[in-house]
Amino acid sequence: MFKKKLSLLSLSLIMVLSVFLAACGSKDSGTGAAGTSSEGAAVQSDGTVDSSKLEPVKLKMFMIGPNQKDLPLVQEEINKYLTEKINATLELSMIDWGDYSQRMQVITSSGENYDIAFTSSWAFDYLPNAAKGAFKPLNELLEQYGQGIIDVLDPRFLEGTKVNGVNYGIPANKELAQQFVWRFNKKYLDKYNLDISNVTTLEDLEPLLKTIKENEPADVTPLAVAKGFKPYMPFDFVLGDEIPIGMYIDTKDFKFVNILESPELKSALDTMRKYYKAGYVREDIATLDGIDNMKTGKWLVDREITQPYAELGWSRSAGYDIVTRPMQDPIIYTGSAAGSMMAISSYSKNPERAMMFLNLLNTDEKLRNMIQYGIEGTHYTKLDAPYIEDLPAMKDNYSMPGFALGNMYLTYLHEGEPADKWEAFDEFNSSATTAPTFGFNFDTSPVKTEVAAISNVSKEFISALYTGSVDAAVYLPKAQQKFKDAGMDRVIAEAQKQFDEWKANNQ
């Protein structure tokens, strides 16, 4: 009888504890449904914030890019403004490009308290980190404290970056679509009267490459690409273009395929092998991490992703004229929507204030330009609106990665940039077609062993094959077999299963 009473008492305690933990979990879930009383009361009916109703907080933020000498100076001005606006200060830490993903994984795994971090489809990977709980769910925080973001962003940014219906990051307002172009050094086009009006495909380049090879010194590279080069192919890649699994852009059956078995890849590999043997690319291309063609000017053509008026920026940076020809029409991929984002850490103690900051960053012209360009009179001079002129201190002491810092549409322009630049971005995004898997995020956890294995096979074969450094007739069958042995078919089957379920729920 005593044991029975003890058992019932224990059960009662467990039930009370469960309710308590559930309540705690609900309060700390990061959705921001209720927020703290001061945060909620501070938001006015028009969406603005009454900072006098807020307790002061310090926000910690990690950003990709090299550290800047004048960052403390600019932070001081930013914090004066943020204190006035949302009674917060910002501690901004930069982590260099090559170290960012690894450092952020260590910071996240250790449970270090921070509030905001840059994330994307290519650095501190958004999808896997959202899936494993590194970032706070933002839907309700957006509704309560981020209405300005919702108003200014193309809704496809937020829709395309949802994970199981939940937003875990705020995309930067910039080009939404992706378009690959051939980028040409105009000097050589003019010198040899080369016509690029009908150049679209890899094969179309051949007569131009031949002209440069036969008439220019050996240090002029006809096709200036490094080991990361991928011939454009009409696929929507499910795991990035390093893993040859994708769906045809114009698919009718919505099936993932093994791209290694496609006629498009076979044709591209044959062409690249021909170009490699002819000396149109660097002999060491398969091991070449990068190529300094923009700096030297000794090149005819390379491959890039464009945006409106990109030629003007590239030409200004290079110091000579660059022109482009598109390989394909603009397409909106899930990965392009997630190309630049900011997430709130699941460990953040101030998620409401962090969202207020992100809302300001995406709606407040003064803050947005201050964090990118620094201080007027120190780092830049204002010209007739909306133009500025960089001062030496910007280049030397405060050169920030503008694309990573929120709403690009608020930023000042430089001399030579068209006044309608941001209207052109809107038109570019509006003209784009949507990839067949847009909004679908593949959860690789059921096949994580196979994904790891095929990633290793990719490192072994993809660069050598795609750059023409090896004979596809010999190495493509070897690659196909190794990918199959590593579990390629199981990954494709799992991706298809998840996609079919997702599509059925998102008709």
Backbone torsions as a table, in degrees:
resi	resn	phi	psi	omega
1	MET	NA	-43.6	178.1
2	PHE	-59.9	-42.5	179.6
3	LYS	-63.5	-38.7	-179.3
4	LYS	-64.8	-43.1	178.7
5	LYS	-63.9	-39.7	179.3
6	LEU	-63.8	-40.4	179.4
7	SER	-62.9	-43.5	179.1
8	LEU	-65.2	-39.6	177.4
9	LEU	-63.0	-42.6	178.9
10	SER	-61.8	-42.7	-180.0
11	LEU	-62.3	-40.7	179.1
12	SER	-63.5	-42.2	178.8
13	LEU	-63.1	-41.4	178.9
14	ILE	-61.6	-41.9	-179.7
15	MET	-64.9	-42.3	178.6
16	VAL	-63.2	-43.8	179.3
17	LEU	-62.0	-39.8	180.0
18	SER	-62.5	-43.2	179.1
19	VAL	-63.5	-41.8	179.4
20	PHE	-62.1	-45.9	-179.6
21	LEU	-66.2	-38.1	178.9
22	ALA	-62.9	-40.3	178.3
23	ALA	-64.4	-42.1	177.9
24	CYS	-62.7	-42.0	-179.8
25	GLY	-63.6	-39.4	179.3
26	SER	-64.7	-41.9	-179.3
27	LYS	-64.8	-32.9	-172.0
28	ASP	-108.7	21.5	-173.9
29	SER	-72.9	-16.6	178.2
30	GLY	87.8	2.4	179.5
31	THR	-77.9	-22.3	176.9
32	GLY	70.8	28.2	-175.8
33	ALA	-60.2	-45.7	-179.8
34	ALA	-101.4	-36.6	-176.5
35	GLY	71.3	177.3	174.8
36	THR	-79.2	160.0	-175.3
37	SER	-61.6	-39.4	-178.9
38	SER	-67.7	-40.9	179.6
39	GLU	-62.9	-48.5	-178.5
40	GLY	-62.7	-41.0	-178.2
41	ALA	-70.8	-23.8	-176.2
42	ALA	-77.1	-20.6	-178.4
43	VAL	-80.3	120.7	-178.0
44	GLN	-81.7	168.9	-177.8
45	SER	-62.5	-27.1	179.2
46	ASP	-89.9	5.9	177.7
47	GLY	92.8	-11.7	177.9
48	THR	-76.2	166.9	-175.3
49	VAL	-114.5	132.8	173.0
50	ASP	-92.1	98.1	-172.8
51	SER	-65.6	-20.5	-179.3
52	SER	-67.2	-17.5	179.2
53	LYS	-92.5	3.5	-175.8
54	LEU	-109.5	141.0	170.3
55	GLU	-74.3	146.0	179.3
56	PRO	-69.3	137.9	175.8
57	VAL	-135.0	158.7	176.0
58	LYS	-113.6	124.5	179.2
59	LEU	-100.4	136.8	178.6
60	LYS	-110.0	127.9	-173.4
61	MET	-132.8	136.8	175.1
62	PHE	-108.7	134.4	-178.1
63	MET	-131.1	144.6	178.5
64	ILE	-77.2	142.2	177.0
65	GLY	127.2	161.1	-178.9
66	PRO	-67.1	149.0	178.2
67	ASN	-62.9	144.8	-176.9
68	GLN	-113.3	132.8	-175.5
69	LYS	-57.1	-38.1	-176.3
70	ASP	-92.4	10.5	-179.0
71	LEU	-57.2	-44.5	178.5
72	PRO	-58.9	-38.5	179.6
73	LEU	-63.9	-45.2	-178.9
74	VAL	-70.6	-39.3	178.8
75	GLN	-58.4	-37.3	179.3
76	GLU	-60.0	-42.7	178.7
77	GLU	-70.5	-40.3	177.3
78	ILE	-58.2	-43.3	-175.2
79	ASN	-70.4	-31.3	173.2
80	LYS	-61.1	-43.3	-177.3
81	TYR	-70.5	-43.3	-179.6
82	LEU	-65.9	-35.5	177.8
83	THR	-61.6	-42.1	178.3
84	GLU	-66.0	-39.0	-173.1
85	LYS	-83.3	-48.2	-174.0
86	ILE	-135.5	16.0	179.7
87	ASN	51.1	48.3	179.3
88	ALA	-136.7	155.7	170.2
89	THR	-121.7	158.3	-174.5
90	LEU	-121.8	129.3	170.5
91	GLU	-106.9	104.9	-175.1
92	LEU	-101.2	123.0	178.8
93	SER	-116.0	130.7	178.5
94	MET	-96.7	140.7	173.6
95	ILE	-127.9	127.4	-171.4
96	ASP	-60.9	156.7	-173.1
97	TRP	-47.7	-54.5	-173.7
98	GLY	-71.0	-18.4	-176.8
99	ASP	-101.6	-11.9	-166.8
100	TYR	-59.8	-53.4	-174.7
101	SER	-59.8	-47.3	-177.6
102	GLN	-65.5	-44.0	179.9
103	ARG	-62.8	-41.5	-179.3
104	MET	-67.8	-32.9	176.0
105	GLN	-64.8	-41.0	178.5
106	VAL	-64.7	-45.2	179.3
107	ILE	-60.1	-43.5	-179.1
108	THR	-67.8	-45.4	-178.1
109	SER	-63.0	-32.1	-178.4
110	SER	-77.4	-11.2	-178.2
111	GLY	77.4	19.1	-179.8
112	GLU	-61.5	136.5	-179.5
113	ASN	-76.4	118.9	168.9
114	TYR	-146.6	170.9	-173.9
115	ASP	-109.1	-46.5	-171.4
116	ILE	-135.4	143.3	176.1
117	ALA	-147.0	148.2	171.1
118	PHE	-68.9	138.1	173.9
119	THR	-145.1	164.5	-177.9
120	SER	-167.9	-177.1	175.6
121	SER	-77.5	-5.4	-174.6
122	TRP	-130.9	-9.7	178.6
123	ALA	-143.3	133.9	-173.3
124	PHE	46.2	61.4	-163.0
125	ASP	-43.8	122.0	-174.1
126	TYR	-59.9	-52.9	-171.6
127	LEU	-62.5	-55.5	-178.5
128	PRO	-63.2	-33.7	-180.0
129	ASN	-73.7	-33.8	173.7
130	ALA	-66.4	-42.4	-177.0
131	ALA	-65.2	-32.9	-177.6
132	LYS	-93.7	7.1	171.7
133	GLY	90.5	17.9	179.8
134	ALA	-73.7	-25.0	-175.7
135	PHE	-115.7	151.0	177.1
136	LYS	-76.4	143.4	168.8
137	PRO	-64.1	138.5	-170.8
138	LEU	-115.7	-3.3	-172.6
139	ASN	-53.8	-51.0	-176.3
140	GLU	-76.8	-33.3	173.9
141	LEU	-61.0	-40.3	177.1
142	LEU	-62.0	-45.2	-178.4
143	GLU	-62.0	-38.7	-174.5
144	GLN	-87.9	-39.6	-172.6
145	TYR	-121.4	0.9	-175.0
146	GLY	-127.5	31.0	-178.1
147	GLN	-61.5	-30.9	177.3
148	GLY	-63.6	-38.5	176.8
149	ILE	-62.5	-48.0	-179.7
150	ILE	-58.7	-37.7	-178.1
151	ASP	-69.8	-37.6	-172.8
152	VAL	-91.8	-23.7	-176.6
153	LEU	-81.9	137.6	166.1
154	ASP	-55.2	125.0	-175.0
155	PRO	-57.1	-20.2	179.9
156	ARG	-69.8	-23.4	174.8
157	PHE	-61.6	-51.2	-178.0
158	LEU	-71.9	-37.0	-180.0
159	GLU	-66.2	-41.7	-175.2
160	GLY	-75.8	-12.1	-178.5
161	THR	-110.7	12.1	174.7
162	LYS	-71.7	146.5	173.3
163	VAL	-119.3	111.0	-175.3
164	ASN	53.1	42.0	176.1
165	GLY	84.0	2.6	-175.7
166	VAL	-118.3	134.9	172.8
167	ASN	-87.7	129.8	177.2
168	TYR	-117.6	3.3	-179.5
169	GLY	-154.3	157.6	177.2
170	ILE	-106.9	110.5	179.6
171	PRO	-68.6	149.1	173.3
172	ALA	-73.4	139.9	178.4
173	ASN	-80.3	101.7	-177.7
174	LYS	-153.3	-151.3	175.9
175	GLU	-67.2	128.5	180.0
176	LEU	-90.6	-32.8	-177.8
177	ALA	-88.9	163.9	176.5
178	GLN	-121.7	135.5	178.4
179	GLN	-143.6	121.6	176.6
180	PHE	-84.4	141.0	177.7
181	VAL	-133.6	154.2	163.7
182	TRP	-84.1	128.7	-178.0
183	ARG	-109.8	124.7	-171.9
184	PHE	-114.8	141.3	169.9
185	ASN	-79.4	107.9	-171.2
186	LYS	-61.9	-26.7	-179.5
187	LYS	-54.2	-44.0	-177.5
188	TYR	-78.9	-29.9	174.2
189	LEU	-62.2	-43.9	-179.1
190	ASP	-69.9	-41.1	-176.2
191	LYS	-60.8	-38.4	-176.7
192	TYR	-111.1	10.5	178.0
193	ASN	53.3	48.1	-177.3
194	LEU	-85.3	130.1	-178.1
195	ASP	-95.1	121.6	179.2
196	ILE	-109.6	9.2	-174.2
197	SER	-62.1	-25.9	-179.8
198	ASN	-113.9	17.5	179.6
199	VAL	-88.9	114.8	178.5
200	THR	-128.9	-51.7	-173.1
201	THR	-90.2	169.7	174.7
202	LEU	-60.1	-40.1	-179.3
203	GLU	-65.9	-31.7	-179.1
204	ASP	-63.5	-21.1	-177.4
205	LEU	-74.4	-18.5	-166.3
206	GLU	-53.3	-50.8	-178.2
207	PRO	-63.8	-30.8	178.8
208	LEU	-70.8	-43.7	179.0
209	LEU	-62.7	-39.3	-179.5
210	LYS	-63.2	-41.0	179.8
211	THR	-60.6	-45.7	-178.7
212	ILE	-67.6	-43.3	-179.1
213	LYS	-60.5	-39.8	-175.2
214	GLU	-81.8	-18.6	-171.8
215	ASN	-120.2	-12.4	-177.8
216	GLU	-111.9	158.1	177.3
217	PRO	-59.6	162.4	-175.4
218	ALA	-62.6	-22.6	-178.3
219	ASP	-83.9	0.7	172.2
220	VAL	-94.4	117.8	-175.1
221	THR	-92.7	120.2	179.2
222	PRO	-61.3	-54.0	178.7
223	LEU	-113.9	101.7	-169.8
224	ALA	-92.5	83.6	179.1
225	VAL	-131.8	157.3	-178.5
226	ALA	-111.5	-165.7	-171.3
227	LYS	-66.3	-19.2	179.1
228	GLY	-82.1	2.2	-177.1
229	PHE	-61.9	135.2	173.2
230	LYS	-129.6	122.7	172.8
231	PRO	-58.9	139.4	178.7
232	TYR	-66.0	132.1	175.2
233	MET	-134.7	148.5	-170.0
234	PRO	-80.3	58.6	-177.2
235	PHE	-125.1	150.0	171.0
236	ASP	-99.8	102.0	-173.8
237	PHE	-76.0	136.8	-177.2
238	VAL	-89.1	-23.5	-179.3
239	LEU	-128.8	27.8	-177.2
240	GLY	85.3	160.3	-171.4
241	ASP	-77.0	0.6	172.6
242	GLU	-77.5	-25.0	-178.7
243	ILE	-107.2	117.1	-172.8
244	PRO	-78.7	60.2	174.2
245	ILE	-126.7	126.7	-178.7
246	GLY	-163.9	178.0	178.6
247	MET	-122.5	137.3	178.0
248	TYR	-57.5	137.0	179.5
249	ILE	-57.3	-38.7	-179.2
250	ASP	-98.9	30.4	-175.5
251	THR	-56.5	145.2	173.2
252	LYS	-109.5	-25.9	-177.1
253	ASP	-102.9	-6.9	178.2
254	PHE	55.8	48.4	179.6
255	LYS	-114.2	137.7	172.0
256	PHE	-76.5	144.1	-179.0
257	VAL	-129.5	159.9	171.4
258	ASN	-82.0	107.3	-173.7
259	ILE	-65.2	-25.2	177.4
260	LEU	-60.0	-23.4	-177.8
261	GLU	-96.7	4.8	-175.3
262	SER	-86.7	148.0	176.1
263	PRO	-65.9	-29.4	179.3
264	GLU	-62.8	-42.3	179.7
265	LEU	-68.6	-43.7	-179.5
266	LYS	-57.0	-43.7	179.5
267	SER	-64.3	-43.7	-179.2
268	ALA	-64.4	-40.7	-179.9
269	LEU	-66.0	-40.0	177.7
270	ASP	-62.8	-41.4	179.8
271	THR	-66.0	-44.4	179.9
272	MET	-65.4	-33.9	177.1
273	ARG	-65.8	-40.1	177.1
274	LYS	-61.9	-44.1	-179.9
275	TYR	-66.0	-38.5	179.3
276	TYR	-63.8	-46.1	-178.8
277	LYS	-66.6	-29.9	179.8
278	ALA	-81.2	-8.3	179.7
279	GLY	81.8	23.3	-179.6
280	TYR	-80.3	-16.8	176.3
281	VAL	-121.6	167.6	178.9
282	ARG	-65.1	141.4	-179.0
283	GLU	-64.2	-30.7	-179.1
284	ASP	-95.0	22.5	-172.6
285	ILE	-55.9	-36.9	-174.5
286	ALA	-68.4	-17.8	179.9
287	THR	-117.6	8.5	-174.4
288	LEU	-88.1	111.0	-177.9
289	ASP	-67.6	-36.7	179.7
290	GLY	-154.2	173.7	-178.6
291	ILE	-140.5	135.4	-172.9
292	ASP	-94.4	36.0	-175.4
293	ASN	-61.8	-37.7	-179.4
294	MET	-63.0	-36.7	-178.6
295	LYS	-73.1	-43.6	-175.8
296	THR	-81.5	-30.1	-176.5
297	GLY	76.3	7.6	-176.4
298	LYS	-99.8	71.2	-177.7
299	TRP	-161.1	156.9	176.0
300	LEU	-100.8	-52.1	-171.2
301	VAL	-145.9	145.1	168.7
302	ASP	-139.7	-172.3	-178.3
303	ARG	-119.6	137.0	179.1
304	GLU	-146.1	165.9	170.1
305	ILE	-98.1	132.1	-171.7
306	THR	-105.0	175.0	170.3
307	GLN	-154.1	168.3	-178.8
308	PRO	-55.7	133.3	178.9
309	TYR	61.8	23.6	179.3
310	ALA	-60.8	-33.4	-179.2
311	GLU	-57.3	-36.7	-179.8
312	LEU	-64.6	-42.8	179.4
313	GLY	-67.4	-43.2	179.1
314	TRP	-63.8	-42.0	-179.6
315	SER	-65.5	-41.9	178.9
316	ARG	-63.3	-41.4	-179.6
317	SER	-68.1	-40.8	-176.8
318	ALA	-77.9	-31.4	-176.4
319	GLY	88.8	12.2	175.5
320	TYR	-152.7	167.2	-172.0
321	ASP	-77.1	133.8	176.2
322	ILE	-126.9	135.7	176.9
323	VAL	-127.4	163.7	-174.6
324	THR	-134.9	161.1	170.3
325	ARG	-135.7	128.9	-177.8
326	PRO	-72.2	144.1	173.3
327	MET	-87.6	-26.9	-175.9
328	GLN	-157.8	167.6	176.9
329	ASP	-73.0	157.6	178.5
330	PRO	-61.5	137.7	-179.5
331	ILE	-132.7	138.1	177.8
332	ILE	-96.7	114.0	177.2
333	TYR	-105.1	160.7	172.4
334	THR	-57.7	-42.8	-178.5
335	GLY	-65.1	-33.1	179.9
336	SER	-74.6	-31.6	175.1
337	ALA	-66.2	-29.8	-178.9
338	ALA	-99.3	23.6	-175.4
339	GLY	-71.1	-20.7	178.1
340	SER	-156.8	115.9	-174.0
341	MET	-142.1	162.8	169.7
342	MET	-126.2	133.6	-179.6
343	ALA	-118.2	155.4	173.7
344	ILE	-100.7	128.3	-176.9
345	SER	-63.2	144.1	175.2
346	SER	-66.2	-17.2	178.2
347	TYR	-91.5	-1.7	-177.1
348	SER	-59.8	133.2	176.3
349	LYS	-89.0	-8.2	-177.1
350	ASN	-134.2	57.3	-176.4
351	PRO	-63.8	-32.8	179.8
352	GLU	-65.5	-45.1	179.9
353	ARG	-69.1	-34.0	176.6
354	ALA	-62.0	-40.7	178.0
355	MET	-68.9	-36.1	175.2
356	MET	-60.2	-41.2	178.0
357	PHE	-63.5	-46.9	-179.7
358	LEU	-62.9	-35.6	177.4
359	ASN	-64.0	-42.2	176.4
360	LEU	-63.4	-44.0	-177.5
361	LEU	-60.1	-27.2	-177.7
362	ASN	-99.3	-2.5	-177.5
363	THR	-132.1	-16.4	-174.1
364	ASP	-104.1	111.6	-175.2
365	GLU	-61.9	-39.9	-177.5
366	LYS	-64.2	-48.9	-179.9
367	LEU	-64.3	-44.6	-176.7
368	ARG	-60.5	-42.4	-179.0
369	ASN	-77.2	-30.4	178.2
370	MET	-64.8	-43.7	-177.6
371	ILE	-70.0	-27.0	178.4
372	GLN	-90.4	-44.7	-170.8
373	TYR	-105.4	-8.4	178.3
374	GLY	87.8	-141.3	-170.5
375	ILE	-107.9	130.1	177.7
376	GLU	-61.3	134.8	-178.6
377	GLY	90.7	-21.7	176.9
378	THR	-105.0	-47.4	-176.5
379	HIS	-108.6	-19.2	178.2
380	TYR	-156.2	161.8	174.6
381	THR	-117.1	135.6	177.3
382	LYS	-78.9	133.0	172.4
383	LEU	-104.3	-160.6	173.9
384	ASP	-61.6	132.7	-177.8
385	ALA	-54.1	139.8	4.7
386	PRO	-99.9	29.9	-169.8
387	TYR	-96.2	150.3	173.4
388	ILE	-134.3	163.1	173.9
389	GLU	-121.6	127.3	179.5
390	ASP	-68.2	138.8	171.3
391	LEU	-97.4	159.8	-177.6
392	PRO	-52.6	-33.2	-177.9
393	ALA	-63.5	-26.4	178.3
394	MET	-68.6	-51.2	-179.8
395	LYS	-62.5	-40.9	-174.2
396	ASP	-81.3	-34.5	-167.9
397	ASN	-127.8	-9.9	-176.4
398	TYR	-154.3	73.7	-179.3
399	SER	-112.3	94.5	-172.9
400	MET	-96.0	152.3	178.3
401	PRO	-77.3	89.9	-171.6
402	GLY	-56.2	-36.8	-176.4
403	PHE	-63.4	-20.2	-173.8
404	ALA	-95.9	3.6	-168.0
405	LEU	-112.6	28.2	175.8
406	GLY	100.5	-153.6	-169.9
407	ASN	-61.8	103.4	-179.5
408	MET	-66.1	-25.1	-175.4
409	TYR	-65.4	-16.7	-179.8
410	LEU	-88.1	-7.9	-169.8
411	THR	-81.3	150.1	175.9
412	TYR	-65.5	160.3	178.2
413	LEU	-106.5	158.6	174.4
414	HIS	-101.6	156.5	-180.0
415	GLU	-54.3	134.1	-178.8
416	GLY	99.6	-21.1	176.7
417	GLU	-80.9	136.6	-177.7
418	PRO	-65.4	145.1	179.5
419	ALA	-64.1	-23.5	-179.0
420	ASP	-95.4	23.8	-175.4
421	LYS	-53.9	-48.8	-174.2
422	TRP	-75.9	-27.5	171.7
423	GLU	-64.8	-37.3	177.8
424	ALA	-65.1	-35.2	175.7
425	PHE	-62.9	-42.9	177.9
426	ASP	-60.4	-43.5	179.6
427	GLU	-65.1	-40.9	178.0
428	PHE	-59.4	-47.7	-179.9
429	ASN	-66.1	-39.1	-178.9
430	SER	-67.7	-30.7	-176.8
431	SER	-79.0	-11.4	-171.2
432	ALA	-78.4	148.4	170.6
433	THR	-89.8	161.6	-177.2
434	THR	-102.9	132.0	178.5
435	ALA	-63.8	150.6	-174.7
436	PRO	-62.4	-25.4	179.9
437	THR	-104.0	17.4	-178.4
438	PHE	-57.1	126.2	-178.8
439	GLY	94.0	-12.2	178.6
440	PHE	-88.5	129.5	177.6
441	ASN	-120.4	116.4	-175.3
442	PHE	-77.5	120.0	174.4
443	ASP	-86.2	106.4	-173.8
444	THR	-84.5	-1.0	-175.1
445	SER	-58.1	-34.6	178.4
446	PRO	-67.7	-19.5	-179.0
447	VAL	-129.3	34.2	-174.8
448	LYS	-63.3	-32.5	178.3
449	THR	-66.1	-44.5	179.9
450	GLU	-67.2	-39.3	179.2
451	VAL	-63.7	-41.1	177.1
452	ALA	-62.7	-40.4	-178.8
453	ALA	-67.4	-44.6	-178.8
454	ILE	-72.1	-26.2	174.3
455	SER	-64.1	-38.0	177.6
456	ASN	-67.9	-38.9	177.2
457	VAL	-65.2	-38.5	178.2
458	SER	-58.3	-44.3	179.3
459	LYS	-61.7	-30.8	-178.4
460	GLU	-75.5	-36.8	-168.7
461	PHE	-114.6	-35.7	-165.3
462	ILE	-60.9	-49.4	-178.2
463	SER	-61.5	-44.5	-178.8
464	ALA	-62.6	-42.2	-179.3
465	LEU	-71.6	-49.8	-171.7
466	TYR	-69.5	-22.9	179.5
467	THR	-93.0	-0.1	179.6
468	GLY	77.8	11.3	-176.1
469	SER	-72.2	-20.2	176.8
470	VAL	-128.5	161.3	-178.8
471	ASP	-77.3	115.9	-178.4
472	ALA	-61.8	-30.8	179.5
473	ALA	-60.3	-30.0	-179.6
474	VAL	-94.1	-44.8	-169.5
475	TYR	-91.1	-24.5	178.7
476	LEU	-63.0	-46.6	176.3
477	PRO	-59.2	-37.0	178.0
478	LYS	-64.5	-43.0	179.6
479	ALA	-64.4	-44.0	179.5
480	GLN	-57.0	-44.2	-178.7
481	GLN	-67.7	-41.0	-179.6
482	LYS	-66.6	-40.0	176.7
483	PHE	-63.6	-41.1	178.9
484	LYS	-63.5	-44.9	179.1
485	ASP	-62.8	-30.5	-178.6
486	ALA	-79.2	-8.4	176.5
487	GLY	107.7	23.3	-179.0
488	MET	-55.3	-44.5	-177.2
489	ASP	-63.2	-36.9	179.2
490	ARG	-67.8	-37.5	177.8
491	VAL	-66.0	-44.3	179.0
492	ILE	-61.3	-43.0	-179.1
493	ALA	-63.6	-41.4	-180.0
494	GLU	-68.3	-41.3	177.6
495	ALA	-61.5	-42.3	-179.8
496	GLN	-64.0	-42.8	179.2
497	LYS	-59.9	-48.1	-179.6
498	GLN	-66.6	-39.6	-179.8
499	PHE	-64.7	-43.5	-179.8
500	ASP	-60.8	-40.3	177.9
501	GLU	-66.7	-42.7	179.8
502	TRP	-62.9	-45.1	-177.3
503	LYS	-64.8	-38.3	179.1
504	ALA	-63.4	-30.0	-179.1
505	ASN	-92.0	-3.6	-176.7
506	ASN	-129.8	35.8	179.1
507	GLN	-71.2	NA	NA
